[in-house]
Amino acid sequence: MSDPIKILVVGCGNMGKSHAKAYHAMDGFEIVGVVSRGEKSRGELLKELDADYPQFSDYEEALAQSNPDAVSINTYPDTHADYTKKAFAAGCHVFLEKPIAETVEEAQEIVDAARAANRKLVIGYILRVHPSWMKFIEVAQTLGKPLVMRMNLNQQSSGEAWETHKCLMNSMSPIVDCGVHYVDVMCQMTRATPIRVSAIGARLSEELNEGMYNYGQLQVSFDDGSVGWYEAGWGPMMSEVAFFVKDVVGPRGCVSIAGMADGEQTDDVDAHSKAESLKLHHSELDAEGKFTKADEIIDCADEPDHDGLCYREQEVFLDAIVNDVDLSDHMADAVNSLRIVLAADEAFKTGKTVAL
């Protein structure tokens, strides 16, 4: 068996913790350091892992001293371009949490740096390893064209969750930060080219920086006639009615994700991906105008939790490194989904539809 991949974990928040748990549990990785500006978050992570890995508060110092083979970057988006390019310059492979960067130009620079260094870059699109979402996409592709794709995730947040949301909104809005996931899903469903984007939004809190908005909805049109919208809102004022919609309609019927049960918290990290079941409806009618098939329920209850999904992401990362997997399409898709959501951000700010 080959030696494990020495990995430096940067960022000890929700995503950093979950990825660190995966590295700690996997034989293919060896954690050589954890990086966070806050000593408390590092300590909490190591206590949870029951481990004594080297701790760092400075990223560059950690990169120089730990001599890793790979770096897992789970920080806020405003650090992604700088941290990732420095990792490639040090000869490391990179797992990078989404979104890939703050701008399309930075995203392309990261991809170009990965290619120039001949290193692997995996972006944390967690829905791509989620069994029910993979099935959701697969079934949507059987519904014919065009598709109508309707998705949202509004999160009522308070306390630490609201503080985290406000920190995220120092650099980008909810429809950008979360929207990349769902726009990526839409692109997989249609396998078509996005041609224009529009958006609406509202600033619902005086606690936000001027110009930032915590509610938004984007609308994207594709060259095959398909259309999709995604809605996201964060904050203590958000409604928990109709906060979870994942629904796709085509000429042959529709498929929907039945999400969380009543009473579950929308700021729970599992809320982003949780699925109880898929409901498949067939549109075919008989000679009397009645449906020929009953609706189908596809059970999704026994599926990985958030930590389990992060483990699957790291299996993808490890496989890419060990087996030299070509990630060209993966990287291009990450740039493309960012391009779409940033166009939506521009559309909201200008009040004009943006052609892609």
C-alpha positions as CSV (number, residue, x, y, z in Angstrom):
1,M,0.0,0.0,0.0
2,S,1.3,3.5,-0.9
3,D,2.0,6.1,1.8
4,P,-1.0,8.2,2.8
5,I,-1.5,11.7,1.3
6,K,-0.3,14.3,3.8
7,I,-3.0,16.9,4.1
8,L,-3.2,20.3,5.7
9,V,-6.8,21.3,6.8
10,V,-7.4,25.1,6.5
11,G,-10.5,26.4,8.2
12,C,-12.3,24.7,11.2
13,G,-15.9,25.8,10.7
14,N,-18.7,23.4,9.7
15,M,-17.2,22.3,6.4
16,G,-13.7,22.2,7.7
17,K,-14.7,20.0,10.6
18,S,-16.6,17.6,8.5
19,H,-13.8,17.2,6.0
20,A,-11.2,16.8,8.8
21,K,-13.3,14.0,10.2
22,A,-13.1,12.3,6.8
23,Y,-9.3,12.7,6.6
24,H,-8.9,11.5,10.2
25,A,-11.0,8.3,9.4
26,M,-9.5,7.5,6.0
27,D,-6.3,5.4,5.6
28,G,-5.5,7.3,2.4
29,F,-4.9,10.6,4.2
30,E,-2.7,11.8,7.1
31,I,-3.5,15.2,8.7
32,V,-0.3,17.1,9.2
33,G,-1.8,20.3,10.5
34,V,-5.0,22.3,11.1
35,V,-5.2,26.0,10.4
36,S,-7.6,28.6,11.8
37,R,-7.2,32.1,13.0
38,G,-9.2,31.2,16.1
39,E,-7.5,29.0,18.7
40,K,-11.0,28.0,20.0
41,S,-12.2,26.5,16.7
42,R,-8.9,24.6,16.3
43,G,-9.2,23.2,19.9
44,E,-12.8,22.2,19.4
45,L,-11.9,20.3,16.2
46,L,-9.0,18.4,17.8
47,K,-11.1,17.6,20.8
48,E,-13.9,16.2,18.5
49,L,-11.3,14.1,16.7
50,D,-9.5,13.1,19.9
51,A,-6.2,13.9,18.2
52,D,-3.2,16.2,18.7
53,Y,-2.4,17.4,15.2
54,P,-0.1,20.4,14.8
55,Q,-2.0,23.7,15.0
56,F,-1.4,26.9,13.1
57,S,-2.9,30.4,13.0
58,D,-1.0,31.5,9.9
59,Y,-1.7,29.8,6.5
60,E,1.7,30.5,4.9
61,E,3.6,29.3,8.0
62,A,1.5,26.1,8.1
63,L,2.2,25.5,4.4
64,A,5.9,25.9,4.9
65,Q,6.2,23.9,8.1
66,S,3.8,21.0,7.5
67,N,5.1,20.2,4.0
68,P,1.8,18.7,2.8
69,D,1.0,16.8,-0.3
70,A,-2.5,18.3,-0.4
71,V,-4.4,21.2,1.1
72,S,-8.1,21.3,2.1
73,I,-9.3,24.9,1.9
74,N,-12.5,25.5,3.8
75,T,-12.4,29.2,4.5
76,Y,-14.5,32.2,3.4
77,P,-14.5,32.8,-0.4
78,D,-12.4,36.0,-0.2
79,T,-9.3,33.8,0.6
80,H,-9.9,31.1,-2.0
81,A,-7.9,32.5,-4.9
82,D,-4.9,33.5,-2.7
83,Y,-4.7,30.3,-0.6
84,T,-5.3,28.0,-3.6
85,K,-2.6,29.5,-5.8
86,K,-0.1,29.4,-2.9
87,A,-0.9,25.7,-2.4
88,F,-0.3,24.9,-6.1
89,A,3.0,26.9,-6.0
90,A,4.0,24.7,-3.1
91,G,3.3,21.6,-5.2
92,C,0.1,20.6,-3.4
93,H,-3.1,19.1,-4.7
94,V,-6.2,21.1,-3.5
95,F,-9.7,20.4,-2.2
96,L,-11.5,23.7,-2.3
97,E,-14.9,24.4,-0.8
98,K,-17.4,26.1,-3.1
99,P,-17.7,28.7,-4.5
100,I,-14.4,28.4,-6.3
101,A,-13.7,32.2,-6.1
102,E,-15.3,35.6,-5.8
103,T,-15.0,36.4,-9.5
104,V,-14.9,34.5,-12.8
105,E,-11.5,35.9,-13.5
106,E,-10.1,34.5,-10.2
107,A,-11.8,31.2,-10.8
108,Q,-10.1,30.8,-14.2
109,E,-6.8,31.8,-12.6
110,I,-7.2,29.0,-10.1
111,V,-8.0,26.5,-12.8
112,D,-5.0,27.7,-14.9
113,A,-2.8,27.4,-11.8
114,A,-3.9,23.8,-11.2
115,R,-3.1,22.9,-14.8
116,A,0.3,24.7,-14.8
117,A,1.3,22.9,-11.6
118,N,-0.1,19.6,-12.9
119,R,-2.0,19.2,-9.6
120,K,-5.5,18.1,-8.8
121,L,-8.3,20.5,-8.0
122,V,-11.6,19.2,-6.6
123,I,-14.3,21.7,-5.7
124,G,-16.7,20.9,-2.9
125,Y,-19.9,20.3,-4.9
126,I,-21.5,18.1,-2.3
127,L,-24.7,17.4,-4.2
128,R,-22.6,15.6,-6.9
129,V,-21.9,12.7,-4.4
130,H,-25.3,12.7,-2.8
131,P,-27.2,9.5,-3.9
132,S,-30.7,11.0,-3.9
133,W,-29.6,14.1,-5.8
134,M,-27.8,11.9,-8.3
135,K,-31.0,10.0,-8.8
136,F,-33.0,13.3,-8.9
137,I,-30.8,14.5,-11.8
138,E,-31.0,11.1,-13.5
139,V,-34.8,11.0,-13.4
140,A,-35.1,14.6,-14.5
141,Q,-33.2,13.7,-17.7
142,T,-36.0,11.3,-18.6
143,L,-38.7,13.9,-18.6
144,G,-38.0,15.3,-22.1
145,K,-37.2,18.9,-23.1
146,P,-37.6,21.7,-22.2
147,L,-37.4,21.4,-18.5
148,V,-38.8,23.8,-15.9
149,M,-36.5,23.6,-12.8
150,R,-37.7,25.2,-9.5
151,M,-35.4,25.2,-6.5
152,N,-35.0,27.1,-3.3
153,L,-33.5,26.9,0.2
154,N,-34.5,29.7,2.6
155,Q,-32.8,29.5,5.9
156,Q,-34.2,31.1,9.1
157,S,-31.1,31.7,11.1
158,S,-30.2,33.2,14.5
159,G,-27.3,33.2,17.0
160,E,-24.1,31.6,15.6
161,A,-25.8,30.6,12.3
162,W,-26.8,34.3,11.6
163,E,-23.3,35.5,12.5
164,T,-21.9,32.9,10.0
165,H,-24.4,34.1,7.3
166,K,-23.4,37.7,7.9
167,C,-19.7,36.8,7.6
168,L,-20.4,35.1,4.3
169,M,-22.3,38.1,3.1
170,N,-19.3,40.3,3.6
171,S,-18.2,38.9,0.2
172,M,-21.3,37.5,-1.6
173,S,-25.0,37.1,-1.5
174,P,-27.0,33.9,-0.7
175,I,-27.9,33.4,-4.4
176,V,-24.2,33.4,-5.2
177,D,-22.9,31.3,-2.3
178,C,-25.5,28.6,-2.3
179,G,-26.7,29.2,-5.9
180,V,-23.7,27.5,-7.4
181,H,-24.9,24.1,-6.1
182,Y,-28.3,24.4,-7.7
183,V,-27.3,26.0,-10.9
184,D,-24.7,23.2,-11.3
185,V,-27.6,20.7,-10.8
186,M,-29.7,22.5,-13.5
187,C,-26.8,22.4,-15.9
188,Q,-26.4,18.6,-15.3
189,M,-30.1,18.1,-15.8
190,T,-30.3,20.0,-19.1
191,R,-26.8,19.5,-20.5
192,A,-27.6,22.7,-22.4
193,T,-25.9,26.1,-22.6
194,P,-27.2,28.9,-20.4
195,I,-27.9,32.0,-22.5
196,R,-29.3,34.7,-20.2
197,V,-29.9,35.4,-16.4
198,S,-32.1,37.8,-14.5
199,A,-32.7,38.3,-10.8
200,I,-34.6,40.0,-8.0
201,G,-33.5,40.6,-4.5
202,A,-34.0,42.6,-1.2
203,R,-32.0,43.8,1.7
204,L,-33.9,42.8,4.8
205,S,-31.5,43.7,7.5
206,E,-29.6,46.9,8.5
207,E,-26.9,44.7,9.9
208,L,-25.6,44.1,6.3
209,N,-23.1,46.1,4.5
210,E,-24.5,48.7,2.1
211,G,-25.3,47.1,-1.2
212,M,-25.5,43.5,0.1
213,Y,-28.9,41.7,0.1
214,N,-29.9,38.6,2.1
215,Y,-32.8,37.5,-0.1
216,G,-32.6,36.8,-3.8
217,Q,-34.0,34.8,-6.7
218,L,-32.3,34.1,-10.0
219,Q,-33.8,33.0,-13.2
220,V,-31.7,31.3,-15.9
221,S,-32.7,30.4,-19.5
222,F,-31.0,27.7,-21.6
223,D,-30.5,27.3,-25.3
224,D,-32.8,24.1,-25.4
225,G,-35.7,26.1,-24.1
226,S,-35.3,25.0,-20.5
227,V,-35.7,27.5,-17.7
228,G,-34.9,27.4,-14.0
229,W,-35.1,29.6,-10.9
230,Y,-33.3,29.4,-7.6
231,E,-34.3,31.3,-4.5
232,A,-32.3,31.8,-1.3
233,G,-32.8,33.9,1.8
234,W,-30.8,34.1,5.1
235,G,-31.6,35.6,8.4
236,P,-33.9,35.7,11.5
237,M,-36.7,37.2,9.5
238,M,-37.0,34.4,6.9
239,S,-40.1,32.3,6.7
240,E,-40.1,28.6,7.3
241,V,-43.1,28.1,5.0
242,A,-42.2,26.8,1.5
243,F,-38.5,27.1,2.3
244,F,-37.6,23.8,0.6
245,V,-38.6,23.4,-3.0
246,K,-36.8,21.0,-5.4
247,D,-39.0,20.4,-8.3
248,V,-38.5,19.7,-12.1
249,V,-41.2,19.5,-14.8
250,G,-40.9,18.3,-18.3
251,P,-43.2,17.2,-21.1
252,R,-43.4,13.6,-19.7
253,G,-44.1,14.5,-16.1
254,C,-42.3,15.8,-13.0
255,V,-40.0,14.8,-10.2
256,S,-39.7,16.4,-6.8
257,I,-37.6,16.0,-3.7
258,A,-39.6,15.7,-0.5
259,G,-37.3,17.4,2.0
260,M,-37.2,17.9,5.7
261,A,-40.1,17.2,8.1
262,D,-42.0,19.9,9.9
263,G,-40.1,21.2,12.9
264,E,-36.6,20.6,11.6
265,Q,-34.3,23.7,11.6
266,T,-33.6,25.3,8.3
267,D,-30.1,26.5,9.5
268,D,-29.1,22.9,10.0
269,V,-26.1,22.1,7.7
270,D,-28.0,18.9,6.6
271,A,-30.8,21.1,5.3
272,H,-28.9,21.8,2.1
273,S,-29.0,18.3,0.8
274,K,-31.5,16.3,2.9
275,A,-34.1,14.2,1.0
276,E,-36.8,11.9,2.4
277,S,-38.0,10.7,-0.9
278,L,-38.4,11.5,-4.6
279,K,-41.9,11.7,-6.1
280,L,-42.1,10.9,-9.8
281,H,-45.3,11.8,-11.7
282,H,-46.0,10.7,-15.3
283,S,-48.0,12.9,-17.6
284,E,-49.2,10.3,-20.1
285,L,-53.0,10.1,-20.6
286,D,-55.2,7.4,-22.0
287,A,-58.0,7.7,-24.6
288,E,-60.3,8.9,-21.8
289,G,-57.9,11.6,-20.8
290,K,-56.9,9.9,-17.5
291,F,-53.4,9.2,-16.2
292,T,-52.0,5.8,-17.3
293,K,-49.5,5.4,-14.5
294,A,-49.7,6.0,-10.8
295,D,-47.1,8.4,-9.1
296,E,-44.0,6.6,-7.9
297,I,-42.3,7.2,-4.6
298,I,-38.5,6.5,-4.5
299,D,-37.4,6.1,-0.9
300,C,-34.3,8.2,0.0
301,A,-34.5,8.0,3.8
302,D,-31.5,5.7,4.4
303,E,-28.8,8.0,3.1
304,P,-25.5,9.6,4.3
305,D,-25.7,12.5,6.7
306,H,-23.6,15.6,6.1
307,D,-20.4,14.1,7.5
308,G,-21.0,11.0,5.4
309,L,-21.3,13.1,2.2
310,C,-18.1,14.9,3.0
311,Y,-16.4,11.5,3.4
312,R,-17.6,10.7,-0.1
313,E,-16.2,14.0,-1.4
314,Q,-12.8,13.1,0.0
315,E,-13.0,9.6,-1.6
316,V,-13.4,11.5,-4.9
317,F,-10.4,13.7,-4.1
318,L,-8.2,10.7,-3.1
319,D,-9.1,8.8,-6.2
320,A,-8.3,11.8,-8.4
321,I,-4.8,12.0,-6.8
322,V,-4.0,8.3,-6.7
323,N,-5.4,7.4,-10.1
324,D,-4.6,10.7,-11.9
325,V,-8.2,11.4,-12.8
326,D,-8.8,14.0,-15.5
327,L,-10.8,16.8,-13.8
328,S,-11.1,19.1,-16.8
329,D,-14.9,18.9,-17.0
330,H,-15.2,19.2,-13.2
331,M,-13.2,22.4,-13.1
332,A,-14.9,23.9,-16.1
333,D,-18.3,23.2,-14.6
334,A,-17.3,25.0,-11.4
335,V,-16.3,28.1,-13.4
336,N,-19.5,27.9,-15.4
337,S,-21.8,27.7,-12.4
338,L,-20.0,30.7,-10.8
339,R,-20.3,32.7,-14.0
340,I,-24.1,32.1,-14.0
341,V,-24.7,33.2,-10.3
342,L,-22.4,36.2,-10.6
343,A,-24.4,37.2,-13.7
344,A,-27.5,36.9,-11.5
345,D,-25.8,39.2,-8.9
346,E,-25.1,41.7,-11.7
347,A,-28.7,41.4,-13.0
348,F,-30.1,42.3,-9.5
349,K,-27.7,45.3,-9.1
350,T,-28.4,46.7,-12.5
351,G,-32.0,45.7,-12.9
352,K,-31.2,44.3,-16.3
353,T,-31.1,40.8,-17.8
354,V,-27.6,39.6,-18.4
355,A,-26.8,37.8,-21.7
356,L,-24.2,35.0,-21.3
